[in-house]
Amino acid sequence: MPWIPSWLPLLLQLAIPLALLAAVAYAPTTRVTWLALVGLTGTYLAAIGLAGLWLVLPWWLPNIFAAGLLAGIAKMWPQGTPLARPPSARGWLTLAAITAATLVAAAVVVVAIEAREPAGDALDLRFPLASGTYLVVNGGGDALVNAHMNTVAGERFRAYRGQSFGVDLVRVNVAGFRTRGWMPADPAAYAIFGTSVRAPCGGRVVAAFDGAPDMPPPEADRAHLAGNHVILDCAGTWVVLAHLQRGSVAVRTGQAVAVLAPLGRVGNSGNTSEPHLHVHAQRPGTAGEPLSGEPVAIRLDGQYLVRNDRVTTK
């Protein structure tokens, strides 16, 4: 899971939405420009709600913004002036800029919605984590909502393109936050760290690796891309569960495991910026390049999970 600077979501997912909401509720403008501004704000909120990475800020914030937009519309709608004025020359330029920004945001919304359909047939698996609420950080059929999709094509990604339809999961608390504190360097401060990982299918263990260190976020171990991991052969399809906690892997190569059997615990080993569980399915790889198999889309407990979906288990 790639690291992003904390200021970026503060800008895109807090500062800009608040500025747009303030403009809708308070900025004097013409009726035409105001209506365009309402359209931009609604489309932008939909775009960040569907495609934004809600790690620094809680996932429910777009719902608050939507309520703020409705309040701003209710405040300004009855007013006849200055909203009734025709746009000036400068106002037409402003209107053109708002329209262009709305089209960009609308394109993001369209791509994010289209990414909710699996690419080809999907393999049905059980959800591998228990007892908690989990947020999908990466998942879906487009790179806009799933960073793994960047490896689906291109020769330089051949050795690990099996991960292309992968899903990344973090755990959130009742307030919607995934950590104790602000961007902590201690992996144990992340809600998912140490959570039990279960087999999403019954099968044979193709590989079980343990011993890679749990890194302090946001440092990553690029020498062991998957970190501590387990690969299961489930009826001819390999299922990979990666970034497990050091010393937690509970199975060995060649062992047969039943569905929902314990495999290990979530850690922060390998090429990852913070604790999370990565799971993906693929056609069998090779001994030298185990993650090189053809990627296979997955459904977890019947759901094709896409970024910002939430799963609650007991």
C-alpha positions in Angstrom: 0.0 0.0 0.0 1.7 3.2 -1.1 2.4 6.1 1.4 0.8 9.4 0.8 1.8 12.7 2.5 -0.7 13.7 5.2 -1.2 17.2 3.7 -2.6 15.8 0.5 -5.9 14.4 1.9 -6.1 17.5 4.2 -6.2 19.6 1.0 -8.3 17.4 -1.3 -10.7 16.0 1.3 -11.0 18.8 3.8 -9.8 22.2 2.7 -11.3 22.1 -0.8 -14.7 20.7 0.2 -15.0 23.3 3.0 -14.1 26.1 0.6 -16.8 24.9 -1.9 -19.4 24.6 0.8 -18.6 28.1 2.0 -18.9 29.5 -1.5 -22.3 27.8 -1.9 -23.6 29.2 1.3 -22.1 32.7 1.4 -20.4 33.8 -1.8 -22.5 36.5 -3.7 -22.8 35.6 -7.3 -25.3 35.2 -10.1 -28.0 32.6 -10.2 -26.4 30.7 -13.1 -23.0 30.7 -11.5 -24.4 29.7 -8.2 -26.2 26.7 -9.7 -23.0 25.7 -11.5 -21.2 26.0 -8.1 -23.8 23.7 -6.5 -23.3 21.2 -9.3 -19.5 21.3 -8.9 -19.7 20.9 -5.1 -22.0 17.9 -5.3 -19.9 16.2 -8.1 -16.7 16.9 -6.2 -18.1 15.4 -3.0 -19.2 12.3 -4.9 -15.7 12.0 -6.5 -13.8 12.1 -3.2 -16.4 9.9 -1.5 -16.0 7.2 -4.1 -12.3 7.5 -5.1 -10.6 9.3 -2.2 -8.2 7.5 0.2 -9.9 7.9 3.6 -7.0 7.0 5.8 -6.0 10.3 7.4 -9.6 11.5 7.7 -12.6 9.3 8.7 -14.6 7.6 6.0 -17.9 9.2 7.1 -16.8 12.8 6.5 -18.3 13.0 3.0 -21.7 12.4 4.6 -21.2 15.5 6.8 -20.2 17.5 3.7 -23.4 16.3 1.9 -25.5 17.6 4.8 -23.6 20.9 4.6 -24.3 21.2 0.9 -28.0 20.7 1.5 -27.9 23.4 4.3 -26.1 25.8 2.0 -28.7 25.3 -0.8 -31.5 25.8 1.7 -29.9 29.1 2.9 -29.3 30.6 -0.5 -32.2 29.3 -2.6 -34.9 31.8 -1.6 -32.7 34.8 -2.3 -33.5 36.8 -5.4 -30.5 39.2 -5.3 -27.7 39.2 -6.1 -28.3 35.7 -7.5 -30.6 37.0 -10.1 -28.1 39.2 -11.9 -26.8 38.1 -15.3 -23.1 37.1 -15.3 -20.5 39.7 -16.2 -17.6 39.0 -18.6 -15.5 37.9 -15.6 -18.5 35.9 -14.4 -18.6 34.0 -17.6 -14.9 33.0 -17.2 -15.7 31.9 -13.7 -18.6 29.8 -15.0 -16.4 28.2 -17.6 -13.8 27.3 -15.0 -16.5 25.8 -12.7 -17.9 23.8 -15.6 -14.5 22.4 -16.6 -13.8 21.4 -13.0 -17.3 19.7 -12.8 -16.6 17.7 -15.9 -13.3 16.4 -14.4 -15.0 15.5 -11.2 -17.8 13.8 -13.1 -15.3 11.7 -15.0 -13.8 10.5 -11.7 -17.3 9.5 -10.6 -18.0 7.6 -13.8 -14.7 5.7 -13.6 -15.2 4.9 -9.9 -18.7 3.5 -10.6 -17.6 1.5 -13.6 -14.8 0.0 -11.4 -17.4 -1.7 -9.3 -17.9 -4.4 -11.8 -15.4 -7.3 -11.8 -13.2 -7.9 -14.8 -14.3 -11.3 -15.9 -15.4 -14.1 -13.6 -14.6 -13.6 -9.9 -13.5 -16.3 -7.4 -15.8 -16.6 -4.4 -13.8 -16.5 -1.1 -14.7 -16.2 2.6 -13.8 -12.9 4.2 -10.4 -13.6 6.0 -10.8 -11.3 9.0 -13.1 -11.6 12.0 -14.6 -9.4 14.7 -14.4 -5.8 13.5 -15.2 -3.2 10.9 -12.9 -3.0 7.9 -12.4 -0.4 5.3 -11.3 -1.2 1.7 -8.3 0.9 0.8 -7.6 -0.7 -2.6 -10.1 -2.7 -4.6 -12.0 -2.6 -7.8 -11.3 -2.7 -11.5 -9.5 0.5 -12.2 -6.2 2.1 -11.0 -8.2 5.1 -9.8 -9.6 3.0 -6.9 -7.1 0.2 -6.8 -3.4 0.9 -7.0 -2.7 -2.8 -7.8 -4.2 -2.3 -11.2 -1.1 -0.4 -12.2 0.6 -3.8 -12.6 -2.0 -5.5 -14.8 0.0 -4.7 -18.0 3.6 -4.0 -18.9 6.6 -6.3 -19.0 8.3 -4.7 -16.0 5.4 -5.8 -13.8 5.3 -9.4 -15.1 6.9 -10.9 -11.9 4.1 -9.7 -9.7 1.1 -9.0 -12.0 -0.9 -11.7 -10.2 -1.7 -9.0 -7.5 -3.5 -6.8 -10.0 -7.0 -7.4 -8.7 -5.8 -7.4 -5.1 -7.8 -6.0 -2.1 -6.2 -4.1 0.8 -8.0 -3.9 4.1 -7.6 -1.8 7.2 -9.6 -1.9 10.4 -11.4 1.2 11.8 -12.7 1.9 15.3 -16.3 3.0 16.1 -15.3 6.6 15.4 -14.0 5.6 11.9 -10.3 6.0 12.6 -7.7 3.3 11.9 -5.0 4.5 14.4 -4.4 5.8 17.8 -2.7 9.1 17.3 -1.6 11.0 14.1 0.3 8.9 11.6 2.0 6.8 14.4 5.3 5.0 13.7 4.4 2.1 16.0 2.6 -0.6 14.0 0.8 -1.7 17.2 -1.0 1.7 17.2 -3.0 0.6 14.1 -6.3 -1.0 14.8 -5.7 -3.9 12.4 -2.3 -4.9 13.7 -2.4 -8.3 15.3 -5.8 -9.2 14.0 -6.2 -12.9 13.2 -6.1 -13.9 9.5 -8.2 -16.9 8.5 -8.1 -19.0 5.3 -10.5 -17.6 2.8 -10.8 -21.1 1.2 -9.8 -24.7 1.9 -6.7 -25.9 0.1 -3.0 -26.7 0.3 -0.3 -24.3 1.4 1.9 -23.6 -1.6 4.2 -21.3 0.3 4.5 -19.9 3.9 7.1 -17.3 4.6 7.9 -15.8 8.0 10.8 -13.9 9.5 10.5 -10.5 7.7 10.5 -7.6 10.2 7.4 -5.5 10.9 8.4 -2.1 9.7 7.7 1.3 11.5 5.3 3.2 9.2 5.8 4.6 6.7 9.0 2.7 6.1 8.8 -0.3 3.7 10.9 -3.4 3.2 11.4 -3.6 -0.6 13.6 -6.7 -0.3 10.5 -8.8 0.7 7.6 -7.3 -1.4 4.9 -9.6 0.1 6.6 -9.7 3.5 5.5 -12.6 5.6 2.8 -14.3 3.6 0.8 -17.5 2.9 -0.1 -18.8 -0.6 -3.0 -21.3 -0.7 -3.8 -23.5 -3.7 -7.6 -23.6 -3.7 -8.8 -25.9 -6.5 -6.1 -24.8 -8.9 -6.2 -21.1 -8.1 -3.6 -19.5 -5.8 -4.8 -17.2 -3.1 -2.2 -14.9 -1.5 -2.4 -13.2 1.9 0.4 -10.9 2.6 2.1 -8.5 5.1 1.6 -10.7 8.0 3.1 -10.2 11.5 6.5 -11.6 12.1 6.4 -14.8 14.0 2.7 -15.3 13.5 2.5 -17.6 10.4 0.8 -20.7 11.7 1.0 -23.0 8.7 3.8 -24.7 6.7 4.3 -25.5 3.0 2.4 -28.6 1.9 -0.1 -28.5 4.8 -3.8 -28.9 4.0 -6.0 -26.2 5.6 -9.7 -25.9 6.0 -11.7 -22.8 5.2 -11.4 -20.2 8.0 -8.5 -22.0 9.6 -6.0 -19.6 11.3 -3.1 -18.6 9.1 -1.4 -15.8 11.1 -2.0 -12.3 12.2 -2.0 -8.9 10.3 1.4 -7.2 10.5 3.4 -4.6 8.6 6.1 -6.6 6.9 7.2 -6.2 3.3 6.5 -3.4 0.8 3.8 -1.5 2.7 3.5 1.9 4.3 1.2 0.8 7.2 -0.4 -2.4 8.7 -3.1 -3.9 6.5 -4.0 -7.2 5.0 -3.5 -7.7 1.3 -5.4 -10.6 -0.4 -5.5 -11.5 -4.1 -6.1 -14.5 -6.3 -4.2 -15.6 -9.4 -3.4 -18.5 -11.6 -0.4 -20.5 -10.4 3.0 -18.7 -10.6 6.4 -20.2 -10.9 8.9 -21.2 -8.2 11.1 -18.2 -9.1 8.2 -15.8 -9.6 5.3 -17.0 -7.5 3.3 -13.8 -8.0 3.5 -13.8 -11.8 0.3 -15.8 -12.5 -2.6 -14.3 -14.4 -4.7 -12.2 -12.0 -8.2 -13.4 -10.9 -10.9 -11.1 -9.5 -12.3 -12.1 -6.1 -15.5 -11.7 -4.2 -15.3 -11.8 -0.4 -18.4 -13.2 1.3 -20.2 -12.5 -2.0 -19.1 -8.9 -2.3 -16.8 -7.5 -5.0 -15.1 -5.0 -2.8 -14.1 -1.6 -4.1 -12.3 1.3 -2.4 -14.2 2.8 0.5 -16.6 -0.2 0.9 -16.9 -1.3 4.5 -17.3 -4.8 5.9 -18.4 -5.5 9.5 -17.8 -9.1 10.8 -18.6 -10.7 14.2 
